[in-house]
Amino acid sequence: MSPISQRYTRRQILGIIGISIIGSWLKSEAKEPTNRINDMTNIQIDSTIGYENGKYVLPPLPYAYDALEPFMDEASVRLHHDKHHAGYVAGANAAAEKLREIADGKLDASATTNWVRALSFNLSGHVLHSIFWTNMTPTPKPAPEGALAEAINQKFGSLEAMLKTFKAASLGVEGSGWGILGLDPLSKTLIICGAEKHQNVEVPGIIPLLVCDVWEHAYYLKHQNMRANYIEDFCKLINWDDVENRYLCAIG
């Protein structure tokens, strides 16, 4: 197993995959299983492994399906993880396989654009969902501590101001997408943005630390069309230890 390095952003991950398709990664599918973490998620528990033995894999939830009640209902979590996230994993594997076939001359190169777009969409969905699940915990603490708390105060003035902006960005996503708190690759400071779908209208190079899924499948069974209520409930579940760990990894 060769986990994706935590130093790479989502766009860099896609670039690495493209290079690997041409190189030796295409020729060596069989790798010994390992219990090392998938550094894409930066969390040292087995449930976050998202790539293993040459394939993208669906990481098990780090808690029970009903553990996030009453803020996230069991039915939504089960459907979201087992169907939607699993669908992105399957889509990423299918696209990667087609690109392998193109590189090997088994499929006409004219199909490249279609499968590159499919890989971008599905792999971005897989990456963000892998972060999303560990961004939540059944036992959240009220606020971040340490270096993350200092960074939030320095950039936004207070946790309350940061969350106000984060909620507004999540609410304002047009259609389906994500609210993202991440690290700006240039200033090395925190930044908030929204992404449409999984991969559009983003800041290139941003390292996501906290992500809120605002696709309807994330909340419609419980919250109906009340996206704002869902975002409020998501923020009550934030795993600040997870977010801080990602921040510390991002700043090196």
N, C-alpha and C positions, 0 to 999 in steps of 0.2 A: 504494500500500500504506500502511496506517495501523496500525502495530504497537501492541499493547496496552502502555500505559505501565508501567514497572517499579515505579511507585509504588503500583500497585493490587494488592490481594490477590485470591485466587480468588473470594471472595464478591462483591467489588466488580466484578470482571470480569463476573460474571453479571448484576449490576445494570446495568452499562454496556451489555451486549448487549440487555437488555430495553428500555432507553431508546432505543437505536439502532434497534431494530425499529420503533418508532413514528416516529422521525425520519428524517433524510435518508439514513442508512446503508441504509435499505430501498430507496431510489431510485437508488443509485449503486453498482452492482456492478462496473462496469468501472473499474479503476485501473491506473496504470502499474506494471509490475513493478519491483522495486528490490532491491538487495542489502543493505539495512539489516537489522539483526538484529531478531528478535522479542524485545522487551524482557521478555516473560513469562519467558524463560529466562535473561536477563542474561548471555549468553555471546556474545562477538563472533566467531562463526564461522557460515558459511552453513548448516551442518548443523542448526542449532537453530531455523530459521524454522518457526513453527507456524501462521501465519496469513498469507495472501497473496491478493491479488486478490479479496477478499470471501469467501474460503473458508478453513476450517481445513485445514491440510495436514500430512502426516506428515513430520517432519524426518528426513533420513537419519541413520544412526548416525555419530557422530564418529570411529569406528574400525571395523575389519573385524569381521565376525561372530565370528571365532575369536580376536579379540585379547585377550579376557578369560580365556582358558584359562590354567590348569586350574580356576580358581575359578568361572567361568561358562562352560558348554559352548556350542559353536556352535549346536547344534540348538535349545536353549532360547532363546538370544538371537534367532535367526532367527524362530522361531515367535512369541516374545513381541513383537518389534518389528513384523514384517511382517503378522501376523494380529491379535493382540490390540490393540496400540496403534492399528493402522490401523482396527480396528473401532470404537474410540472416536472417532476422527476422523470416520469415516463417520456414526456416530450423532449427533455434535454438529452436523454439517452438515444432516442430515435434520431434526433437531429445530428448528434455527434457521430452516430453510426453512418448516416448518409454522407456526412462530410469525409469520413474515412473512405467510403466507397468512391467518392469523387477523387480523393487524393491517390487512390490505388488504380484509378482508371476504369473502375467498374460502373461508374455512373457519369453521365455527361456533365461537364463543368458548367453548362448553362443553368444547371439546377442550384448552383452554389448560393446565389443571393437568397433564394427561398429558404434554404436550410440554415444559412448564417442568421437570418432573421428569426427563424424558429428557435435556434440555439440561444440567441440573445434574450428572447422573451421567456422561454421556459427556464433557462439557467438562472436568469435574474430572479424569477419567481421562487426558484428553489433556494437561492442564497438568502433572499429577504425573509422567506418563511422560516428558514433555519435559525435566523436571528430572532424573529418575532416570537417564537415559542419560548426561547430562553430569556427574552426580555420581560416575561411575565412570571410571577411566582404566587403560589397560594398564601405565602407569608411575607408580604412586602413590608419593608421598613419605610417610614414616612418621608425620608429625604436621603439624598446621596451624601457621602462623606468624603473626606480626604481630597485628593487631587481633582477629582471630578467636580466636587462642590466648589472648590476654588475657581476652576475654569468656568463654571456656570455663572458664578457671581461676577467674575471679571468681565465676561462677555455680555451678559444679560442684566446684571445688577442684582438679581435674586432668582431663586428657584421658581417663585410664583410668576415672574415675568417670562422666564424661559418656557414654562408650561403654557402660559397664555398664548405665546407665539406658536408653540408646537401644536396646540389644539387648533388654532386658527389655520395654520398651514394644512393640517390634516383635513379639516372641514372644507377647506377651499379647493381641494383637488377636484378637477373637472372630470366627471365620470369615475372610473375606478383607478385606484393607485395607492400611494403610501405617503404618510407624513414621516419625515426623516430628520433626526438629530444626528449630525455627523461631524467629522473632523475635516475642515477645509485643508486640502493638500498644500496650498501656497502659504497661507498665514499661520497654519498649525493651530488655529483656533476653532471653536465650535461654530457650527452653522446649521440653520434649519431650512429645509426645502421640502417641496412636494414632488412626487414622481407620479406621472400618469402611466397607467398599466403597471409594469414593473421597471421599465427601462427608459421611459421618455421624460423629457423636461427635468433632467437631473443636473447636478453640478458635476462635471467630469472629474474623476479622481477622488470624489468624496468617500470617506470611510464611514459607513453607517454604524452608529452606536446604539440608537434607539429607533425602532421602526413601528409604526402603527398601520396595520392593514385596513384600508377603507374600501376594499371591494365589498359589494353587498353580501357575498357569501360569508363574510366574517361576522356579520351582525344581524342579518335580516330576520332570522328565525325568532330571535329574542327582542331585538330593538326595532323591528319593522323598518320604516324609513327614517328613523330618528338617529341619523349619523352622529349628531352632537352628543346625544345621550350615551351612545356606544363609546365615543372617544373619552368621555368623562369616566366611564367604567374601566376602560383600558388603563387610564392613568392611575387608577386606584390599585392596579395590579403590578405596577412597574417594579422590576427586579433591579434595584439600583446597584447591587453588588455586581450583577452581570454587566450593566452599562459601564460601571467604573472599570471593570476588568478590560472591557473592550477599549476604553479610552487610554488606559495605561499601555496596552499593546500597541495602539495606534501611534502614540507619541514616542514609543520606543524606550 
